[in-house]
Amino acid sequence: MRVGFDQLDPRILPEMSVKVAFRETGGGSTANHTVLVPKSAMQSQDGRDVVFVVQHGRAERRAVTVIDTQGDDSVLSAGVSAGESVVVDPPAGLNDGMPVRARKL
């Protein structure tokens, strides 16, 4: 399946990939927005589930709400928006505001 963009975002570069999951919302009037991230991006800090999001070349710690797991992925209902880049397998010393850069896989 191919997914297109209504509006291009300068943060999206050639050769980037993403996993997309479609879920049934039960026919309610408001859609339930979820984001799928690799479990390897998840950490537990101070009793909360967190991920590091890349913002302007720096790591930004975000508390997230995990509502489900699917294989090697976690389904989040809050904390990360679609299209944001997360740090996968973050090193132990990574802190909020530290510089990070994308690496091609």
C-alpha positions as CSV (number, residue, x, y, z in Angstrom):
1,M,0.0,0.0,0.0
2,R,1.2,3.5,-0.8
3,V,0.4,6.5,1.3
4,G,0.6,10.1,-0.1
5,F,0.8,13.5,1.5
6,D,-1.7,16.3,1.2
7,Q,1.1,18.8,2.1
8,L,4.8,18.2,1.8
9,D,6.9,18.6,5.0
10,P,10.6,19.7,4.6
11,R,11.5,17.3,7.5
12,I,10.6,14.3,5.2
13,L,13.6,13.3,3.2
14,P,14.1,10.8,0.3
15,E,14.7,7.2,1.4
16,M,12.9,7.7,4.7
17,S,10.5,5.0,5.7
18,V,7.6,4.7,8.1
19,K,5.2,2.0,9.4
20,V,1.6,2.8,9.1
21,A,-1.3,1.1,10.9
22,F,-5.0,1.5,10.2
23,R,-7.4,0.7,12.9
24,E,-11.2,0.6,13.1
25,T,-12.6,3.4,15.3
26,G,-15.9,1.7,16.0
27,G,-18.0,4.1,13.9
28,G,-18.0,6.9,16.5
29,S,-18.1,10.6,15.5
30,T,-14.5,11.3,16.5
31,A,-11.6,9.4,15.1
32,N,-9.1,7.8,17.5
33,H,-5.7,9.0,16.4
34,T,-2.8,6.6,17.2
35,V,0.9,6.4,16.3
36,L,3.0,3.2,15.9
37,V,6.6,3.3,17.1
38,P,9.2,0.6,17.5
39,K,9.3,-0.9,21.1
40,S,13.1,-0.3,20.9
41,A,12.3,3.5,21.0
42,M,10.4,3.1,24.4
43,Q,12.0,3.8,27.8
44,S,10.7,3.9,31.3
45,Q,11.8,6.9,33.3
46,D,10.4,8.0,36.7
47,G,7.6,5.4,36.3
48,R,6.5,6.8,32.9
49,D,6.8,5.5,29.4
50,V,8.9,8.0,27.3
51,V,10.4,8.3,23.9
52,F,12.9,10.8,22.5
53,V,11.6,12.8,19.5
54,V,14.1,14.6,17.2
55,Q,13.3,18.3,17.1
56,H,15.6,20.7,15.2
57,G,18.6,18.3,15.6
58,R,18.1,17.8,19.4
59,A,16.5,15.1,21.5
60,E,13.2,16.0,23.1
61,R,11.9,13.7,25.9
62,R,8.2,13.0,25.6
63,A,5.9,11.1,28.0
64,V,3.7,8.8,25.9
65,T,0.5,6.8,26.5
66,V,0.9,3.2,25.3
67,I,-2.5,1.6,24.5
68,D,-1.4,-1.6,22.7
69,T,1.5,-3.6,21.3
70,Q,1.7,-5.2,17.9
71,G,4.7,-7.4,17.5
72,D,7.8,-5.3,17.8
73,D,5.8,-2.0,17.9
74,S,4.0,0.0,20.5
75,V,0.7,1.8,19.7
76,L,0.6,5.3,21.3
77,S,-2.5,7.4,21.8
78,A,-0.6,10.5,23.1
79,G,2.8,12.1,23.2
80,V,4.0,11.7,19.6
81,S,2.3,13.0,16.5
82,A,2.3,11.3,13.1
83,G,5.4,12.3,11.1
84,E,7.7,13.0,14.0
85,S,11.0,11.1,14.2
86,V,11.8,9.1,17.3
87,V,15.2,7.9,18.5
88,V,15.4,4.1,18.2
89,D,17.6,2.2,20.7
90,P,18.5,5.4,22.5
91,P,21.9,5.3,24.4
92,A,21.7,5.2,28.2
93,G,23.2,8.7,28.6
94,L,20.7,10.5,26.2
95,N,19.1,13.5,27.8
96,D,16.6,16.1,26.8
97,G,18.2,18.8,24.6
98,M,21.3,16.7,23.5
99,P,22.2,17.0,19.8
100,V,21.2,14.0,17.6
101,R,21.3,13.3,13.9
102,A,19.5,11.0,11.6
103,R,21.3,7.9,10.3
104,K,20.3,6.1,7.1
105,L,19.5,2.4,7.7
